[in-house]
Amino acid sequence: LTVASHRHEQVTFDVLEETVARTNLGTLKRDSTVNLERALAADARLGGHFVQGHIDCTASIIAFAELDSRLEIALPDNRARYVAEKGSIAVDGISLTIAEVKPTSFVTWIIPHTRRYTNLKNAHAGDLVNLEFDILAKYVERMLAAADGEASPRSQSGEDRGNSAQ
């Protein structure tokens, strides 16, 4: 999202229907905590994976352990192809490493700093989070589909818009 205006601790954004359909923004309540980060400058050091802020879908938190910070998130069936153990994923804009891939979910571990300084400090099982899959995986899929003569892979056609895992 692009900031339309800001004053003190209040930030205003213009939100399109596409954004509401693909994200958890429509479920947030007034004064909800969200993660904000400035866009990466093209000449800046990249310390993680490419997070563009373009949400692919939403999914539910299955479990979030208080003691060891193990976070398990449901995975929509048609999105499992984008996750790999030790690969990257953005959850609510936070770049995370995937620790384990299960048939219908994935697991990541949250370090104390991330839990303390992001909206994950308020996260619980059942909450809806935004997922952004690795852009390189999506481009590779698209190139392979084009090489096979497929006009457009299903993930790019919009037919799964707003798809979420519960």
Phi and psi in degrees as GROMACS dihedral restraints (atoms count N, CA, C in turn):
[ dihedral_restraints ]
;  ai    aj    ak    al  type     phi  dphi    fc
    3     4     5     6     1  -106.9    20    10
    4     5     6     7     1   133.5    20    10
    6     7     8     9     1   -67.9    20    10
    7     8     9    10     1   123.6    20    10
    9    10    11    12     1   -86.2    20    10
   10    11    12    13     1   -37.9    20    10
   12    13    14    15     1  -161.3    20    10
   13    14    15    16     1   159.1    20    10
   15    16    17    18     1  -149.8    20    10
   16    17    18    19     1   145.9    20    10
   18    19    20    21     1  -151.4    20    10
   19    20    21    22     1   120.7    20    10
   21    22    23    24     1    54.2    20    10
   22    23    24    25     1  -118.0    20    10
   24    25    26    27     1  -101.0    20    10
   25    26    27    28     1    11.8    20    10
   27    28    29    30     1  -106.1    20    10
   28    29    30    31     1   129.2    20    10
   30    31    32    33     1  -122.8    20    10
   31    32    33    34     1   137.0    20    10
   33    34    35    36     1  -117.9    20    10
   34    35    36    37     1   137.9    20    10
   36    37    38    39     1  -126.5    20    10
   37    38    39    40     1   152.6    20    10
   39    40    41    42     1   -89.7    20    10
   40    41    42    43     1   127.8    20    10
   42    43    44    45     1  -122.0    20    10
   43    44    45    46     1   125.4    20    10
   45    46    47    48     1   -90.8    20    10
   46    47    48    49     1   162.5    20    10
   48    49    50    51     1   -56.5    20    10
   49    50    51    52     1   -39.1    20    10
   51    52    53    54     1   -57.3    20    10
   52    53    54    55     1   -42.3    20    10
   54    55    56    57     1   -65.3    20    10
   55    56    57    58     1   -44.5    20    10
   57    58    59    60     1   -63.2    20    10
   58    59    60    61     1   -39.5    20    10
   60    61    62    63     1   -67.2    20    10
   61    62    63    64     1   -33.5    20    10
   63    64    65    66     1   -97.6    20    10
   64    65    66    67     1   -11.6    20    10
   66    67    68    69     1  -121.3    20    10
   67    68    69    70     1   178.3    20    10
   69    70    71    72     1   -91.8    20    10
   70    71    72    73     1     9.0    20    10
   72    73    74    75     1   -57.1    20    10
   73    74    75    76     1   -36.5    20    10
   75    76    77    78     1   -67.8    20    10
   76    77    78    79     1   -15.8    20    10
   78    79    80    81     1   -97.2    20    10
   79    80    81    82     1    -9.7    20    10
   81    82    83    84     1   -74.2    20    10
   82    83    84    85     1   148.4    20    10
   84    85    86    87     1  -103.5    20    10
   85    86    87    88     1   163.9    20    10
   87    88    89    90     1   -54.2    20    10
   88    89    90    91     1   138.8    20    10
   90    91    92    93     1    70.0    20    10
   91    92    93    94     1    14.8    20    10
   93    94    95    96     1   -64.6    20    10
   94    95    96    97     1   147.3    20    10
   96    97    98    99     1   -83.9    20    10
   97    98    99   100     1   132.1    20    10
   99   100   101   102     1  -128.9    20    10
  100   101   102   103     1   159.6    20    10
  102   103   104   105     1   -92.6    20    10
  103   104   105   106     1   129.3    20    10
  105   106   107   108     1  -121.4    20    10
  106   107   108   109     1   137.0    20    10
  108   109   110   111     1  -149.5    20    10
  109   110   111   112     1   140.0    20    10
  111   112   113   114     1   -66.4    20    10
  112   113   114   115     1   150.8    20    10
  114   115   116   117     1   -64.1    20    10
  115   116   117   118     1   146.3    20    10
  117   118   119   120     1   -73.3    20    10
  118   119   120   121     1   127.8    20    10
  120   121   122   123     1   -71.1    20    10
  121   122   123   124     1   145.1    20    10
  123   124   125   126     1   -59.2    20    10
  124   125   126   127     1   -27.5    20    10
  126   127   128   129     1   -98.5    20    10
  127   128   129   130     1     9.9    20    10
  129   130   131   132     1   -85.4    20    10
  130   131   132   133     1   158.4    20    10
  132   133   134   135     1   -69.3    20    10
  133   134   135   136     1   134.5    20    10
  135   136   137   138     1  -102.0    20    10
  136   137   138   139     1   114.8    20    10
  138   139   140   141     1  -104.0    20    10
  139   140   141   142     1     3.1    20    10
  141   142   143   144     1  -147.7    20    10
  142   143   144   145     1  -141.5    20    10
  144   145   146   147     1  -101.0    20    10
  145   146   147   148     1   169.9    20    10
  147   148   149   150     1   -72.8    20    10
  148   149   150   151     1   111.7    20    10
  150   151   152   153     1  -109.1    20    10
  151   152   153   154     1   114.5    20    10
  153   154   155   156     1   -93.7    20    10
  154   155   156   157     1   -22.6    20    10
  156   157   158   159     1    89.1    20    10
  157   158   159   160     1    10.8    20    10
  159   160   161   162     1   -97.3    20    10
  160   161   162   163     1    99.4    20    10
  162   163   164   165     1   -70.1    20    10
  163   164   165   166     1   134.5    20    10
  165   166   167   168     1   -89.6    20    10
  166   167   168   169     1   -39.6    20    10
  168   169   170   171     1  -168.9    20    10
  169   170   171   172     1   178.1    20    10
  171   172   173   174     1  -114.2    20    10
  172   173   174   175     1   160.8    20    10
  174   175   176   177     1  -154.1    20    10
  175   176   177   178     1   158.5    20    10
  177   178   179   180     1   -93.0    20    10
  178   179   180   181     1   143.8    20    10
  180   181   182   183     1   -72.9    20    10
  181   182   183   184     1   126.3    20    10
  183   184   185   186     1   -84.5    20    10
  184   185   186   187     1   -46.2    20    10
  186   187   188   189     1  -153.9    20    10
  187   188   189   190     1   144.9    20    10
  189   190   191   192     1  -140.9    20    10
  190   191   192   193     1   101.8    20    10
  192   193   194   195     1   -73.9    20    10
  193   194   195   196     1   129.4    20    10
  195   196   197   198     1   -68.8    20    10
  196   197   198   199     1   -40.6    20    10
  198   199   200   201     1   -74.8    20    10
  199   200   201   202     1   -50.0    20    10
  201   202   203   204     1  -107.6    20    10
  202   203   204   205     1     1.7    20    10
  204   205   206   207     1    60.8    20    10
  205   206   207   208     1    33.3    20    10
  207   208   209   210     1   -79.7    20    10
  208   209   210   211     1   124.0    20    10
  210   211   212   213     1  -115.9    20    10
  211   212   213   214     1   120.8    20    10
  213   214   215   216     1  -115.2    20    10
  214   215   216   217     1   131.0    20    10
  216   217   218   219     1  -126.4    20    10
  217   218   219   220     1   135.5    20    10
  219   220   221   222     1   -63.6    20    10
  220   221   222   223     1   150.6    20    10
  222   223   224   225     1  -126.5    20    10
  223   224   225   226     1   120.3    20    10
  225   226   227   228     1   -57.2    20    10
  226   227   228   229     1   138.4    20    10
  228   229   230   231     1   -50.2    20    10
  229   230   231   232     1   -46.0    20    10
  231   232   233   234     1   -76.8    20    10
  232   233   234   235     1     4.3    20    10
  234   235   236   237     1  -112.9    20    10
  235   236   237   238     1    -4.4    20    10
  237   238   239   240     1   -58.7    20    10
  238   239   240   241     1   -27.5    20    10
  240   241   242   243     1   -66.3    20    10
  241   242   243   244     1   -14.8    20    10
  243   244   245   246     1   -94.3    20    10
  244   245   246   247     1    -2.3    20    10
  246   247   248   249     1  -112.8    20    10
  247   248   249   250     1   140.6    20    10
  249   250   251   252     1  -144.3    20    10
  250   251   252   253     1   143.1    20    10
  252   253   254   255     1   -56.8    20    10
  253   254   255   256     1   133.1    20    10
  255   256   257   258     1    71.0    20    10
  256   257   258   259     1     7.8    20    10
  258   259   260   261     1   -84.6    20    10
  259   260   261   262     1  -179.0    20    10
  261   262   263   264     1  -111.7    20    10
  262   263   264   265     1   151.9    20    10
  264   265   266   267     1  -151.6    20    10
  265   266   267   268     1   150.1    20    10
  267   268   269   270     1  -107.0    20    10
  268   269   270   271     1   125.5    20    10
  270   271   272   273     1  -113.5    20    10
  271   272   273   274     1   116.3    20    10
  273   274   275   276     1    50.7    20    10
  274   275   276   277     1    37.4    20    10
  276   277   278   279     1    83.0    20    10
  277   278   279   280     1     1.2    20    10
  279   280   281   282     1   -96.2    20    10
  280   281   282   283     1   121.5    20    10
  282   283   284   285     1   -73.1    20    10
  283   284   285   286     1   119.9    20    10
  285   286   287   288     1  -129.9    20    10
  286   287   288   289     1   155.9    20    10
  288   289   290   291     1   -97.0    20    10
  289   290   291   292     1   132.6    20    10
  291   292   293   294     1   -78.8    20    10
  292   293   294   295     1   121.7    20    10
  294   295   296   297     1   -90.0    20    10
  295   296   297   298     1   -32.5    20    10
  297   298   299   300     1  -153.3    20    10
  298   299   300   301     1   139.8    20    10
  300   301   302   303     1  -114.7    20    10
  301   302   303   304     1   125.6    20    10
  303   304   305   306     1  -110.3    20    10
  304   305   306   307     1   170.9    20    10
  306   307   308   309     1   -57.1    20    10
  307   308   309   310     1   -36.1    20    10
  309   310   311   312     1  -127.2    20    10
  310   311   312   313     1    15.1    20    10
  312   313   314   315     1  -160.7    20    10
  313   314   315   316     1   173.9    20    10
  315   316   317   318     1  -138.3    20    10
  316   317   318   319     1   158.9    20    10
  318   319   320   321     1  -122.2    20    10
  319   320   321   322     1   139.5    20    10
  321   322   323   324     1  -137.4    20    10
  322   323   324   325     1   160.4    20    10
  324   325   326   327     1  -114.2    20    10
  325   326   327   328     1   137.7    20    10
  327   328   329   330     1  -107.2    20    10
  328   329   330   331     1   122.4    20    10
  330   331   332   333     1   -72.6    20    10
  331   332   333   334     1   154.4    20    10
  333   334   335   336     1   -53.9    20    10
  334   335   336   337     1   -40.8    20    10
  336   337   338   339     1   -59.8    20    10
  337   338   339   340     1   -45.3    20    10
  339   340   341   342     1   -64.6    20    10
  340   341   342   343     1   -42.6    20    10
  342   343   344   345     1   -64.3    20    10
  343   344   345   346     1   -39.8    20    10
  345   346   347   348     1   -71.0    20    10
  346   347   348   349     1   -37.4    20    10
  348   349   350   351     1  -109.1    20    10
  349   350   351   352     1    13.9    20    10
  351   352   353   354     1  -128.3    20    10
  352   353   354   355     1   177.1    20    10
  354   355   356   357     1   -68.4    20    10
  355   356   357   358     1    -6.5    20    10
  357   358   359   360     1   -66.4    20    10
  358   359   360   361     1   -17.6    20    10
  360   361   362   363     1   -61.7    20    10
  361   362   363   364     1   -23.0    20    10
  363   364   365   366     1  -107.1    20    10
  364   365   366   367     1     6.8    20    10
  366   367   368   369     1   -81.0    20    10
  367   368   369   370     1   144.7    20    10
  369   370   371   372     1  -142.5    20    10
  370   371   372   373     1   163.8    20    10
  372   373   374   375     1   -54.8    20    10
  373   374   375   376     1   136.7    20    10
  375   376   377   378     1    96.5    20    10
  376   377   378   379     1   -19.3    20    10
  378   379   380   381     1   -68.0    20    10
  379   380   381   382     1   147.3    20    10
  381   382   383   384     1   -92.7    20    10
  382   383   384   385     1   128.5    20    10
  384   385   386   387     1  -120.0    20    10
  385   386   387   388     1   157.4    20    10
  387   388   389   390     1   -88.8    20    10
  388   389   390   391     1   136.7    20    10
  390   391   392   393     1  -116.8    20    10
  391   392   393   394     1   134.8    20    10
  393   394   395   396     1  -125.3    20    10
  394   395   396   397     1   116.0    20    10
  396   397   398   399     1   -81.9    20    10
  397   398   399   400     1   159.4    20    10
  399   400   401   402     1   -58.9    20    10
  400   401   402   403     1   126.1    20    10
  402   403   404   405     1   -62.9    20    10
  403   404   405   406     1   -33.7    20    10
  405   406   407   408     1   -64.6    20    10
  406   407   408   409     1   -39.4    20    10
  408   409   410   411     1   -62.6    20    10
  409   410   411   412     1   -39.7    20    10
  411   412   413   414     1   -68.8    20    10
  412   413   414   415     1   -39.1    20    10
  414   415   416   417     1   -68.4    20    10
  415   416   417   418     1   -40.9    20    10
  417   418   419   420     1   -60.8    20    10
  418   419   420   421     1   -44.6    20    10
  420   421   422   423     1   -58.6    20    10
  421   422   423   424     1   -44.5    20    10
  423   424   425   426     1   -65.2    20    10
  424   425   426   427     1   -41.7    20    10
  426   427   428   429     1   -66.7    20    10
  427   428   429   430     1   -40.6    20    10
  429   430   431   432     1   -65.2    20    10
  430   431   432   433     1   -39.3    20    10
  432   433   434   435     1   -64.2    20    10
  433   434   435   436     1   -40.7    20    10
  435   436   437   438     1   -65.7    20    10
  436   437   438   439     1   -38.0    20    10
  438   439   440   441     1   -65.6    20    10
  439   440   441   442     1   -29.5    20    10
  441   442   443   444     1   -85.2    20    10
  442   443   444   445     1     0.6    20    10
  444   445   446   447     1    87.0    20    10
  445   446   447   448     1     3.9    20    10
  447   448   449   450     1   -77.2    20    10
  448   449   450   451     1   130.9    20    10
  450   451   452   453     1   -62.8    20    10
  451   452   453   454     1   -44.3    20    10
  453   454   455   456     1  -158.1    20    10
  454   455   456   457     1   126.9    20    10
  456   457   458   459     1   -64.3    20    10
  457   458   459   460     1   152.0    20    10
  459   460   461   462     1   -54.0    20    10
  460   461   462   463     1   -37.3    20    10
  462   463   464   465     1   -65.0    20    10
  463   464   465   466     1   -19.2    20    10
  465   466   467   468     1   -98.6    20    10
  466   467   468   469     1    -7.4    20    10
  468   469   470   471     1   -81.5    20    10
  469   470   471   472     1   -13.7    20    10
  471   472   473   474     1    89.8    20    10
  472   473   474   475     1    -6.4    20    10
  474   475   476   477     1   -68.5    20    10
  475   476   477   478     1   -19.9    20    10
  477   478   479   480     1  -105.1    20    10
  478   479   480   481     1    20.0    20    10
  480   481   482   483     1   -54.4    20    10
  481   482   483   484     1   132.1    20    10
  483   484   485   486     1    74.9    20    10
  484   485   486   487     1     5.4    20    10
  486   487   488   489     1   -60.7    20    10
  487   488   489   490     1   133.6    20    10
  489   490   491   492     1  -135.4    20    10
  490   491   492   493     1   155.4    20    10
  492   493   494   495     1  -103.6    20    10
  493   494   495   496     1   130.7    20    10
